[in-house]
Amino acid sequence: MASYTIEIQEQYDLPKDRVFALFSDHNRLGGVLGAPIKRIKDSNQADPNGVGSVRRIGIGPLGLEETVIAFEQDALIEYTVTSASPIRNHLGRIRFNDVAGKTVVNYTIRFDDFIPFSGKVISAGLEQAIRRGMKKVPKLA
């Protein structure tokens, strides 16, 4: 089993609360990632997208479920894959910071491949999709 890490940083001339609102809303996140995403379980917190909420990414048997495990308003979102998947030990972490009046987003994903050599392909495809999607944030937020 091999481990992989994706680290992406983007900076936006937008208020942090608007950028966070886009990334935290499961039903709007699909516009960033270019994949169908839908919240299928609400959080028990004030924000339905908070800790314990579950989103489904993809369609049919190709889809997977992610559960939010940490949620700090306008600061942090962490999630993990909680359905059957070709990867293991997945942790996604998105941090939001104000730097000189701009919003800086640090997006990190760590996982282990389960099927030998699949991680390299998954990592490359995932990183490309996220980088492309993060360029769309100013139009979507």
C-alpha positions in Angstrom: 0.0 0.0 0.0 1.4 3.4 -1.0 0.6 6.8 0.5 -0.2 9.9 -1.5 -0.6 13.6 -0.7 -2.1 16.4 -2.8 -1.5 20.0 -1.6 -3.1 22.9 -3.4 -3.1 26.6 -2.4 -5.2 29.3 -4.1 -5.7 32.9 -3.2 -8.9 34.9 -3.9 -9.9 38.5 -3.9 -13.1 37.5 -2.1 -14.2 37.6 1.5 -13.4 34.5 3.4 -17.0 33.9 4.4 -18.1 33.7 0.7 -15.3 31.3 -0.2 -16.0 29.1 2.8 -19.7 29.1 2.0 -19.0 27.7 -1.5 -16.7 25.0 -0.3 -18.8 24.0 2.7 -22.1 23.7 0.8 -22.2 20.1 -0.5 -24.8 21.0 -3.1 -22.7 23.9 -4.6 -19.3 22.1 -4.3 -20.1 20.1 -7.5 -19.6 23.3 -9.4 -16.0 23.6 -8.1 -15.1 20.0 -8.5 -16.9 19.4 -11.8 -18.8 16.3 -10.4 -22.3 15.7 -9.2 -22.4 16.2 -5.5 -25.4 16.0 -3.2 -25.8 16.2 0.6 -27.5 13.0 1.6 -27.4 13.4 5.4 -27.7 16.6 7.3 -25.4 17.5 10.3 -26.9 17.8 13.7 -25.1 21.2 14.0 -26.6 24.6 13.1 -25.1 24.3 9.6 -26.5 21.2 7.7 -23.1 20.7 6.0 -21.3 20.5 9.4 -19.8 17.6 11.3 -21.7 14.4 10.6 -23.1 15.5 7.3 -22.6 13.1 4.4 -22.3 13.9 0.7 -22.4 11.6 -2.3 -20.0 12.3 -5.1 -20.6 10.8 -8.6 -23.4 8.8 -9.9 -24.5 5.2 -9.5 -22.0 2.5 -8.7 -19.1 5.0 -9.5 -20.1 7.3 -6.6 -18.7 7.4 -3.1 -19.7 9.0 0.2 -17.7 11.5 2.2 -18.5 12.4 5.9 -17.5 15.7 7.4 -15.5 15.1 10.6 -14.4 18.7 11.5 -16.1 22.0 10.7 -15.1 25.4 12.0 -17.1 28.2 10.4 -15.0 30.2 7.9 -11.8 28.4 9.0 -11.7 24.6 8.4 -13.5 21.6 6.8 -12.2 18.1 7.2 -13.8 15.0 5.7 -13.1 11.3 5.0 -14.4 8.7 2.6 -16.9 6.5 4.4 -18.1 4.2 1.6 -16.4 1.5 -0.3 -13.6 3.0 -2.4 -10.4 2.0 -4.1 -8.5 4.2 -1.6 -8.0 3.9 2.2 -7.2 6.2 5.1 -8.5 9.2 3.1 -8.4 12.6 4.8 -9.4 15.9 3.1 -8.6 19.1 4.9 -9.5 22.6 3.6 -8.2 25.6 5.6 -9.3 29.2 5.0 -7.1 32.1 6.0 -7.2 35.9 5.6 -3.8 37.2 4.3 -3.5 40.9 3.4 -7.2 41.2 2.7 -7.3 38.1 0.5 -8.6 34.7 1.2 -6.1 31.9 1.0 -7.4 28.3 0.7 -5.1 25.4 1.5 -6.6 22.1 0.3 -4.8 18.9 1.3 -5.8 15.3 0.6 -4.0 12.3 2.0 -4.8 8.7 1.2 -3.4 5.2 0.7 -4.1 3.1 -2.4 -5.8 -0.2 -1.8 -5.3 -1.6 -5.3 -1.6 -1.6 -6.2 -0.5 1.3 -8.4 -4.1 2.8 -8.6 -3.1 5.7 -6.2 -0.9 7.4 -8.8 -3.7 7.5 -11.3 -6.3 8.6 -8.7 -4.0 11.2 -7.3 -3.2 12.8 -10.7 -6.8 12.9 -11.8 -8.1 14.2 -8.4 -5.4 16.9 -8.3 -6.1 18.0 -11.9 -9.9 18.2 -11.2 -9.4 20.2 -8.0 -6.9 22.6 -9.5 -9.2 23.3 -12.5 -12.2 23.7 -10.2 -10.5 26.1 -7.8 -9.8 28.4 -10.7 -13.7 28.7 -11.1 -14.2 29.9 -7.5 -14.3 33.7 -8.2 -17.2 33.0 -10.7 -19.1 30.7 -8.3 -18.6 32.4 -4.9 
